Amino acid sequence: MAPTSTHPRLIAGRLALDFANTAPAAHDLSWDEFVSFLVNARVVTPERAARLHPLPQTEPQAVDAVLLKVLRLRESLRAIFYARVKKKPFPKSWAEPINDLLRLTEGHDELVPRSEGWRLEFTAREGGLEWLLAAIARSAAELIVEGPNAPVRRCANPSCGLFFYDGSRTHRRRWCSMAVCGNRRKVASFHRRHAARRRES
Ligand SMILES: [Zn+2]
């Protein structure tokens, strides 16, 4: 049974950012969590995922090898996106995990309708299990070549800190999600104002 409750909402607007958001940095992503993420992000179909979930029993070494790449990629993406949020440059070595995957995997681009509009998305040709990471690596590479002015942000709620791509017209989006962090903030400040008014009267 795949765990789904530990999954963050896919709010980032870019696959690579959603992947970087998968868990706090210290937490190792399990195989089931990784496969569930791929399904939620529509990188693989649920049917494909049903065949991927049991692989740790049949191909434990291949799964371990890919999980190492998963963690290495996520670590480098988090570091790169932190740098991007702060508009700081990052060393070439940080892009190596991405380049390793771009080298290993072949594929093609496909037009896919998304809530924010049509997107050109990478579909990997299967070979080994690395292809599972190809679309994420490609999405990260596209984000990096957008340059330091790409609107990569972190949620303004300090206890959240999820990355997202601010595709809003004004580029002033502050929250991962208005419904979760934005509202919580609004509610908190409403209560503060209300309490202050009560104290004043
Ligand atoms: Zn948030």
Residues whose N, C-alpha, C, O or C-beta is under 5 A from the ligand:
A	BS01	ZN	C155 N157 C160 G161 C176 S177 C181
